[in-house]
Amino acid sequence: MNLILQALHDIPSAQVEHLAKLSNATRTEQVATRVYRLRDAKQHDSIAAYCFEHQIDYGFVPAGKTLADFGLVVMDMDSTLINIECIDEIADMQGLKPQVSAITEEAMRGEIDFSESLRRRVALLKGLEESALQRVYDERLKLNPGAELMLAEL
């Protein structure tokens, strides 16, 4: 396995070297700006904690695999790919945020399940003009840091 490291900031060589030791990697390569490959790495519990502490994204990838070998990327959109929770922002711009928040709180307390929560929140937005969605897109929606780079590489 290879350990892939990337960050939105430069990763100091001391941190790369420390992760190489933690993972018993046989070789370290910088493959792009702020991206490193640690060859023949072994998984170790302390890697996750170290990367979290130093804001380094990481993943174990089979040797020989590159980003081009993957044909599908699946992820949540809200607060993962983009910086907002869409329903909340649409509701806020329509003066409906308190109602949407109340439904979300019910779900968080376990009083209703996610499906029911989603149906009820979306029902509050029924009949909105497309321009309401466009306004949220124009004024509030942004890709999260690193998303544009990832999408460009796909």
Biotite code that builds the C-alpha atoms (Angstrom):
import biotite.structure as struc

atoms = struc.array([
    struc.Atom([0.000, 0.000, 0.000], chain_id="A", res_id=1, res_name="MET", atom_name="CA", element="C"),
    struc.Atom([1.008, 3.579, -0.564], chain_id="A", res_id=2, res_name="ASN", atom_name="CA", element="C"),
    struc.Atom([0.133, 6.338, 1.857], chain_id="A", res_id=3, res_name="LEU", atom_name="CA", element="C"),
    struc.Atom([-0.930, 9.476, -0.006], chain_id="A", res_id=4, res_name="ILE", atom_name="CA", element="C"),
    struc.Atom([-0.647, 12.787, 1.843], chain_id="A", res_id=5, res_name="LEU", atom_name="CA", element="C"),
    struc.Atom([-2.019, 16.123, 0.735], chain_id="A", res_id=6, res_name="GLN", atom_name="CA", element="C"),
    struc.Atom([-2.871, 19.427, 2.348], chain_id="A", res_id=7, res_name="ALA", atom_name="CA", element="C"),
    struc.Atom([-4.012, 22.922, 1.508], chain_id="A", res_id=8, res_name="LEU", atom_name="CA", element="C"),
    struc.Atom([-0.719, 24.152, 2.948], chain_id="A", res_id=9, res_name="HIS", atom_name="CA", element="C"),
    struc.Atom([2.882, 23.118, 2.406], chain_id="A", res_id=10, res_name="ASP", atom_name="CA", element="C"),
    struc.Atom([3.650, 19.999, 4.415], chain_id="A", res_id=11, res_name="ILE", atom_name="CA", element="C"),
    struc.Atom([6.972, 20.445, 6.228], chain_id="A", res_id=12, res_name="PRO", atom_name="CA", element="C"),
    struc.Atom([9.507, 17.759, 5.375], chain_id="A", res_id=13, res_name="SER", atom_name="CA", element="C"),
    struc.Atom([9.780, 16.858, 9.071], chain_id="A", res_id=14, res_name="ALA", atom_name="CA", element="C"),
    struc.Atom([6.075, 15.940, 9.085], chain_id="A", res_id=15, res_name="GLN", atom_name="CA", element="C"),
    struc.Atom([6.423, 13.841, 5.927], chain_id="A", res_id=16, res_name="VAL", atom_name="CA", element="C"),
    struc.Atom([9.444, 12.091, 7.447], chain_id="A", res_id=17, res_name="GLU", atom_name="CA", element="C"),
    struc.Atom([7.571, 11.470, 10.701], chain_id="A", res_id=18, res_name="HIS", atom_name="CA", element="C"),
    struc.Atom([4.665, 9.893, 8.814], chain_id="A", res_id=19, res_name="LEU", atom_name="CA", element="C"),
    struc.Atom([7.132, 7.803, 6.801], chain_id="A", res_id=20, res_name="ALA", atom_name="CA", element="C"),
    struc.Atom([8.527, 6.439, 10.074], chain_id="A", res_id=21, res_name="LYS", atom_name="CA", element="C"),
    struc.Atom([5.062, 5.827, 11.559], chain_id="A", res_id=22, res_name="LEU", atom_name="CA", element="C"),
    struc.Atom([4.036, 3.898, 8.445], chain_id="A", res_id=23, res_name="SER", atom_name="CA", element="C"),
    struc.Atom([7.374, 2.116, 7.881], chain_id="A", res_id=24, res_name="ASN", atom_name="CA", element="C"),
    struc.Atom([7.390, 3.476, 4.329], chain_id="A", res_id=25, res_name="ALA", atom_name="CA", element="C"),
    struc.Atom([10.315, 2.429, 2.154], chain_id="A", res_id=26, res_name="THR", atom_name="CA", element="C"),
    struc.Atom([10.408, 5.607, 0.054], chain_id="A", res_id=27, res_name="ARG", atom_name="CA", element="C"),
    struc.Atom([8.919, 9.106, 0.007], chain_id="A", res_id=28, res_name="THR", atom_name="CA", element="C"),
    struc.Atom([8.093, 10.993, -3.199], chain_id="A", res_id=29, res_name="GLU", atom_name="CA", element="C"),
    struc.Atom([6.612, 14.415, -3.785], chain_id="A", res_id=30, res_name="GLN", atom_name="CA", element="C"),
    struc.Atom([4.180, 13.855, -6.661], chain_id="A", res_id=31, res_name="VAL", atom_name="CA", element="C"),
    struc.Atom([2.662, 17.349, -6.892], chain_id="A", res_id=32, res_name="ALA", atom_name="CA", element="C"),
    struc.Atom([2.541, 20.588, -4.970], chain_id="A", res_id=33, res_name="THR", atom_name="CA", element="C"),
    struc.Atom([1.529, 19.646, -1.402], chain_id="A", res_id=34, res_name="ARG", atom_name="CA", element="C"),
    struc.Atom([1.067, 15.964, -2.366], chain_id="A", res_id=35, res_name="VAL", atom_name="CA", element="C"),
    struc.Atom([3.322, 13.095, -1.265], chain_id="A", res_id=36, res_name="TYR", atom_name="CA", element="C"),
    struc.Atom([3.382, 9.337, -1.843], chain_id="A", res_id=37, res_name="ARG", atom_name="CA", element="C"),
    struc.Atom([4.895, 7.131, 0.859], chain_id="A", res_id=38, res_name="LEU", atom_name="CA", element="C"),
    struc.Atom([5.647, 3.780, -0.761], chain_id="A", res_id=39, res_name="ARG", atom_name="CA", element="C"),
    struc.Atom([5.046, 0.398, 0.863], chain_id="A", res_id=40, res_name="ASP", atom_name="CA", element="C"),
    struc.Atom([3.418, 2.028, 3.893], chain_id="A", res_id=41, res_name="ALA", atom_name="CA", element="C"),
    struc.Atom([1.723, 0.103, 6.677], chain_id="A", res_id=42, res_name="LYS", atom_name="CA", element="C"),
    struc.Atom([-1.406, 1.319, 8.424], chain_id="A", res_id=43, res_name="GLN", atom_name="CA", element="C"),
    struc.Atom([-0.954, 2.440, 12.018], chain_id="A", res_id=44, res_name="HIS", atom_name="CA", element="C"),
    struc.Atom([-3.490, 3.984, 14.405], chain_id="A", res_id=45, res_name="ASP", atom_name="CA", element="C"),
    struc.Atom([-1.315, 7.014, 15.132], chain_id="A", res_id=46, res_name="SER", atom_name="CA", element="C"),
    struc.Atom([-1.331, 8.144, 11.480], chain_id="A", res_id=47, res_name="ILE", atom_name="CA", element="C"),
    struc.Atom([-4.949, 9.338, 11.622], chain_id="A", res_id=48, res_name="ALA", atom_name="CA", element="C"),
    struc.Atom([-4.398, 11.328, 14.810], chain_id="A", res_id=49, res_name="ALA", atom_name="CA", element="C"),
    struc.Atom([-1.187, 12.895, 13.508], chain_id="A", res_id=50, res_name="TYR", atom_name="CA", element="C"),
    struc.Atom([-2.762, 13.883, 10.192], chain_id="A", res_id=51, res_name="CYS", atom_name="CA", element="C"),
    struc.Atom([-5.814, 15.317, 11.949], chain_id="A", res_id=52, res_name="PHE", atom_name="CA", element="C"),
    struc.Atom([-3.624, 17.369, 14.285], chain_id="A", res_id=53, res_name="GLU", atom_name="CA", element="C"),
    struc.Atom([-1.584, 18.770, 11.381], chain_id="A", res_id=54, res_name="HIS", atom_name="CA", element="C"),
    struc.Atom([-4.499, 19.213, 8.937], chain_id="A", res_id=55, res_name="GLN", atom_name="CA", element="C"),
    struc.Atom([-3.157, 16.706, 6.436], chain_id="A", res_id=56, res_name="ILE", atom_name="CA", element="C"),
    struc.Atom([-5.541, 14.641, 4.316], chain_id="A", res_id=57, res_name="ASP", atom_name="CA", element="C"),
    struc.Atom([-4.395, 11.065, 3.825], chain_id="A", res_id=58, res_name="TYR", atom_name="CA", element="C"),
    struc.Atom([-5.416, 7.805, 2.259], chain_id="A", res_id=59, res_name="GLY", atom_name="CA", element="C"),
    struc.Atom([-4.002, 4.336, 1.761], chain_id="A", res_id=60, res_name="PHE", atom_name="CA", element="C"),
    struc.Atom([-4.041, 3.390, -1.915], chain_id="A", res_id=61, res_name="VAL", atom_name="CA", element="C"),
    struc.Atom([-2.929, 0.097, -3.479], chain_id="A", res_id=62, res_name="PRO", atom_name="CA", element="C"),
    struc.Atom([0.516, 0.343, -5.086], chain_id="A", res_id=63, res_name="ALA", atom_name="CA", element="C"),
    struc.Atom([0.326, 1.242, -8.756], chain_id="A", res_id=64, res_name="GLY", atom_name="CA", element="C"),
    struc.Atom([-3.058, 2.983, -8.515], chain_id="A", res_id=65, res_name="LYS", atom_name="CA", element="C"),
    struc.Atom([-3.344, 6.633, -9.500], chain_id="A", res_id=66, res_name="THR", atom_name="CA", element="C"),
    struc.Atom([-6.249, 9.068, -9.426], chain_id="A", res_id=67, res_name="LEU", atom_name="CA", element="C"),
    struc.Atom([-6.791, 8.358, -13.124], chain_id="A", res_id=68, res_name="ALA", atom_name="CA", element="C"),
    struc.Atom([-7.554, 4.706, -12.271], chain_id="A", res_id=69, res_name="ASP", atom_name="CA", element="C"),
    struc.Atom([-10.686, 5.650, -10.356], chain_id="A", res_id=70, res_name="PHE", atom_name="CA", element="C"),
    struc.Atom([-13.833, 6.152, -12.423], chain_id="A", res_id=71, res_name="GLY", atom_name="CA", element="C"),
    struc.Atom([-16.269, 7.350, -9.792], chain_id="A", res_id=72, res_name="LEU", atom_name="CA", element="C"),
    struc.Atom([-16.142, 9.755, -6.894], chain_id="A", res_id=73, res_name="VAL", atom_name="CA", element="C"),
    struc.Atom([-19.025, 9.616, -4.448], chain_id="A", res_id=74, res_name="VAL", atom_name="CA", element="C"),
    struc.Atom([-19.506, 12.078, -1.621], chain_id="A", res_id=75, res_name="MET", atom_name="CA", element="C"),
    struc.Atom([-22.004, 14.120, 0.265], chain_id="A", res_id=76, res_name="ASP", atom_name="CA", element="C"),
    struc.Atom([-22.365, 17.564, -1.264], chain_id="A", res_id=77, res_name="MET", atom_name="CA", element="C"),
    struc.Atom([-23.489, 19.858, 1.576], chain_id="A", res_id=78, res_name="ASP", atom_name="CA", element="C"),
    struc.Atom([-20.582, 20.896, 3.818], chain_id="A", res_id=79, res_name="SER", atom_name="CA", element="C"),
    struc.Atom([-18.350, 18.328, 2.094], chain_id="A", res_id=80, res_name="THR", atom_name="CA", element="C"),
    struc.Atom([-17.917, 19.454, -1.498], chain_id="A", res_id=81, res_name="LEU", atom_name="CA", element="C"),
    struc.Atom([-19.535, 22.840, -0.907], chain_id="A", res_id=82, res_name="ILE", atom_name="CA", element="C"),
    struc.Atom([-19.448, 25.231, 2.041], chain_id="A", res_id=83, res_name="ASN", atom_name="CA", element="C"),
    struc.Atom([-23.159, 25.361, 2.851], chain_id="A", res_id=84, res_name="ILE", atom_name="CA", element="C"),
    struc.Atom([-26.174, 23.264, 3.783], chain_id="A", res_id=85, res_name="GLU", atom_name="CA", element="C"),
    struc.Atom([-28.388, 24.055, 0.782], chain_id="A", res_id=86, res_name="CYS", atom_name="CA", element="C"),
    struc.Atom([-31.817, 23.617, 2.369], chain_id="A", res_id=87, res_name="ILE", atom_name="CA", element="C"),
    struc.Atom([-30.820, 25.779, 5.337], chain_id="A", res_id=88, res_name="ASP", atom_name="CA", element="C"),
    struc.Atom([-29.497, 28.565, 3.109], chain_id="A", res_id=89, res_name="GLU", atom_name="CA", element="C"),
    struc.Atom([-32.492, 28.517, 0.776], chain_id="A", res_id=90, res_name="ILE", atom_name="CA", element="C"),
    struc.Atom([-34.801, 28.618, 3.800], chain_id="A", res_id=91, res_name="ALA", atom_name="CA", element="C"),
    struc.Atom([-32.815, 31.479, 5.341], chain_id="A", res_id=92, res_name="ASP", atom_name="CA", element="C"),
    struc.Atom([-33.142, 33.603, 2.212], chain_id="A", res_id=93, res_name="MET", atom_name="CA", element="C"),
    struc.Atom([-36.887, 32.917, 2.155], chain_id="A", res_id=94, res_name="GLN", atom_name="CA", element="C"),
    struc.Atom([-37.412, 33.744, 5.837], chain_id="A", res_id=95, res_name="GLY", atom_name="CA", element="C"),
    struc.Atom([-38.066, 30.076, 6.678], chain_id="A", res_id=96, res_name="LEU", atom_name="CA", element="C"),
    struc.Atom([-34.918, 29.233, 8.611], chain_id="A", res_id=97, res_name="LYS", atom_name="CA", element="C"),
    struc.Atom([-36.623, 28.991, 12.046], chain_id="A", res_id=98, res_name="PRO", atom_name="CA", element="C"),
    struc.Atom([-39.102, 26.405, 10.725], chain_id="A", res_id=99, res_name="GLN", atom_name="CA", element="C"),
    struc.Atom([-36.392, 24.375, 8.978], chain_id="A", res_id=100, res_name="VAL", atom_name="CA", element="C"),
    struc.Atom([-34.173, 24.541, 12.061], chain_id="A", res_id=101, res_name="SER", atom_name="CA", element="C"),
    struc.Atom([-37.022, 23.296, 14.266], chain_id="A", res_id=102, res_name="ALA", atom_name="CA", element="C"),
    struc.Atom([-37.493, 20.243, 12.024], chain_id="A", res_id=103, res_name="ILE", atom_name="CA", element="C"),
    struc.Atom([-33.745, 19.581, 12.020], chain_id="A", res_id=104, res_name="THR", atom_name="CA", element="C"),
    struc.Atom([-33.721, 19.742, 15.827], chain_id="A", res_id=105, res_name="GLU", atom_name="CA", element="C"),
    struc.Atom([-36.554, 17.188, 15.992], chain_id="A", res_id=106, res_name="GLU", atom_name="CA", element="C"),
    struc.Atom([-34.454, 14.832, 13.886], chain_id="A", res_id=107, res_name="ALA", atom_name="CA", element="C"),
    struc.Atom([-31.353, 15.445, 16.014], chain_id="A", res_id=108, res_name="MET", atom_name="CA", element="C"),
    struc.Atom([-33.357, 14.540, 19.123], chain_id="A", res_id=109, res_name="ARG", atom_name="CA", element="C"),
    struc.Atom([-34.509, 11.317, 17.444], chain_id="A", res_id=110, res_name="GLY", atom_name="CA", element="C"),
    struc.Atom([-38.162, 12.367, 17.360], chain_id="A", res_id=111, res_name="GLU", atom_name="CA", element="C"),
    struc.Atom([-38.350, 11.897, 13.583], chain_id="A", res_id=112, res_name="ILE", atom_name="CA", element="C"),
    struc.Atom([-36.080, 10.020, 11.179], chain_id="A", res_id=113, res_name="ASP", atom_name="CA", element="C"),
    struc.Atom([-33.942, 11.600, 8.477], chain_id="A", res_id=114, res_name="PHE", atom_name="CA", element="C"),
    struc.Atom([-36.365, 10.779, 5.650], chain_id="A", res_id=115, res_name="SER", atom_name="CA", element="C"),
    struc.Atom([-39.268, 12.445, 7.434], chain_id="A", res_id=116, res_name="GLU", atom_name="CA", element="C"),
    struc.Atom([-37.092, 15.421, 8.305], chain_id="A", res_id=117, res_name="SER", atom_name="CA", element="C"),
    struc.Atom([-36.021, 15.826, 4.690], chain_id="A", res_id=118, res_name="LEU", atom_name="CA", element="C"),
    struc.Atom([-39.591, 15.557, 3.381], chain_id="A", res_id=119, res_name="ARG", atom_name="CA", element="C"),
    struc.Atom([-40.841, 18.171, 5.841], chain_id="A", res_id=120, res_name="ARG", atom_name="CA", element="C"),
    struc.Atom([-37.983, 20.600, 5.215], chain_id="A", res_id=121, res_name="ARG", atom_name="CA", element="C"),
    struc.Atom([-38.308, 20.341, 1.441], chain_id="A", res_id=122, res_name="VAL", atom_name="CA", element="C"),
    struc.Atom([-42.103, 20.741, 1.681], chain_id="A", res_id=123, res_name="ALA", atom_name="CA", element="C"),
    struc.Atom([-41.537, 24.162, 3.254], chain_id="A", res_id=124, res_name="LEU", atom_name="CA", element="C"),
    struc.Atom([-39.693, 25.194, 0.092], chain_id="A", res_id=125, res_name="LEU", atom_name="CA", element="C"),
    struc.Atom([-42.384, 23.969, -2.307], chain_id="A", res_id=126, res_name="LYS", atom_name="CA", element="C"),
    struc.Atom([-43.258, 26.433, -5.036], chain_id="A", res_id=127, res_name="GLY", atom_name="CA", element="C"),
    struc.Atom([-40.107, 28.524, -4.858], chain_id="A", res_id=128, res_name="LEU", atom_name="CA", element="C"),
    struc.Atom([-39.052, 30.174, -8.073], chain_id="A", res_id=129, res_name="GLU", atom_name="CA", element="C"),
    struc.Atom([-35.843, 29.023, -9.732], chain_id="A", res_id=130, res_name="GLU", atom_name="CA", element="C"),
    struc.Atom([-34.465, 32.496, -9.053], chain_id="A", res_id=131, res_name="SER", atom_name="CA", element="C"),
    struc.Atom([-34.408, 31.683, -5.313], chain_id="A", res_id=132, res_name="ALA", atom_name="CA", element="C"),
    struc.Atom([-32.026, 28.796, -5.999], chain_id="A", res_id=133, res_name="LEU", atom_name="CA", element="C"),
    struc.Atom([-29.930, 30.936, -8.314], chain_id="A", res_id=134, res_name="GLN", atom_name="CA", element="C"),
    struc.Atom([-29.617, 33.600, -5.617], chain_id="A", res_id=135, res_name="ARG", atom_name="CA", element="C"),
    struc.Atom([-28.284, 31.069, -3.090], chain_id="A", res_id=136, res_name="VAL", atom_name="CA", element="C"),
    struc.Atom([-25.875, 29.776, -5.731], chain_id="A", res_id=137, res_name="TYR", atom_name="CA", element="C"),
    struc.Atom([-24.664, 33.274, -6.623], chain_id="A", res_id=138, res_name="ASP", atom_name="CA", element="C"),
    struc.Atom([-24.433, 34.717, -3.122], chain_id="A", res_id=139, res_name="GLU", atom_name="CA", element="C"),
    struc.Atom([-23.531, 31.882, -0.765], chain_id="A", res_id=140, res_name="ARG", atom_name="CA", element="C"),
    struc.Atom([-22.378, 28.670, -2.425], chain_id="A", res_id=141, res_name="LEU", atom_name="CA", element="C"),
    struc.Atom([-18.646, 28.096, -2.769], chain_id="A", res_id=142, res_name="LYS", atom_name="CA", element="C"),
    struc.Atom([-16.551, 24.986, -3.243], chain_id="A", res_id=143, res_name="LEU", atom_name="CA", element="C"),
    struc.Atom([-14.740, 23.921, -0.096], chain_id="A", res_id=144, res_name="ASN", atom_name="CA", element="C"),
    struc.Atom([-10.941, 24.257, -0.019], chain_id="A", res_id=145, res_name="PRO", atom_name="CA", element="C"),
    struc.Atom([-9.327, 21.567, -2.138], chain_id="A", res_id=146, res_name="GLY", atom_name="CA", element="C"),
    struc.Atom([-12.499, 20.668, -4.036], chain_id="A", res_id=147, res_name="ALA", atom_name="CA", element="C"),
    struc.Atom([-11.590, 22.593, -7.177], chain_id="A", res_id=148, res_name="GLU", atom_name="CA", element="C"),
    struc.Atom([-8.156, 20.951, -7.315], chain_id="A", res_id=149, res_name="LEU", atom_name="CA", element="C"),
    struc.Atom([-9.675, 17.498, -6.818], chain_id="A", res_id=150, res_name="MET", atom_name="CA", element="C"),
    struc.Atom([-12.300, 18.049, -9.510], chain_id="A", res_id=151, res_name="LEU", atom_name="CA", element="C"),
    struc.Atom([-9.675, 19.337, -11.942], chain_id="A", res_id=152, res_name="ALA", atom_name="CA", element="C"),
    struc.Atom([-7.695, 16.116, -11.482], chain_id="A", res_id=153, res_name="GLU", atom_name="CA", element="C"),
    struc.Atom([-10.654, 13.833, -12.250], chain_id="A", res_id=154, res_name="LEU", atom_name="CA", element="C"),
])
